[in-house]
Amino acid sequence: MTTNDQLLIDAVLAGDTQSFSVLVDRYKDLVFTLALRMIKHREEAEEVSQDTFIKVFRSLNRFKGDSKFSTWIYRVAYNTCLDRLKKHKREQQVVAIDEYTEHQVKTIDNALDAMEKDERKQAIQNCLQLLPSDDSALLTLFYFEELSLEEIADIVGLTANNVKVKLFRSRKKLTSILRDRLEPEIIEHYERERR
């Protein structure tokens, strides 16, 4: 895939704009998903996605191949989202965090495992919408897009260790929301089984 991306990039740089539409088709869903998680508004996420690909097209000659092309596109999308959020200076809903232990985070994870796959995915998606943009983006990149800590660090401009710490904090916030929203019986059932 990476070699294939590079062939398409070379073709675009040589004047074949049709090859760019192949790259857009390949990455449009990933970019839109990230934008939607950060912006939390469908129409604006679509605009941010378009802006992202315009920026990618204009700066394609600056892609050096130091990282995967997908990582580079994610970085452009992430920064475009941040620019949009700064422009609108929207107030993000702040989630109160109680002190959660590792055990409590794992309990929520295991309770989610007990749910049907689609139901679990929808519950998480709904709760992600309640998180601040940065938290939602990190969790999306790590859990849904399954990027490594190093890839995420490259996208958001932090070290892998910082990403790991931020991911843990984001999971605690998500756990707080899930704990309020999940059926208490699911958690109680799991805790009874552990005794």
Buried (B, 14 or more C-beta within 10 A) or exposed (E): EEEEBEEBBEBBEEEEEEBBEBBBEBBBEBBBBBBBBBBBBEEBBBBBBBBBBEBBEEEBEEBEEEBBBBBBBBBBBBBBBBEBBEEEEEEBEEBEEEEBEEEBBEBBEBBBEEBEEEEBEEBBEEBBEBBBBBBBBBBBBBBBBEBEBEBBBBBBEBEBEBBBEBBEBBBBBBBBBBBEEBEEEBBEEBEEEEE
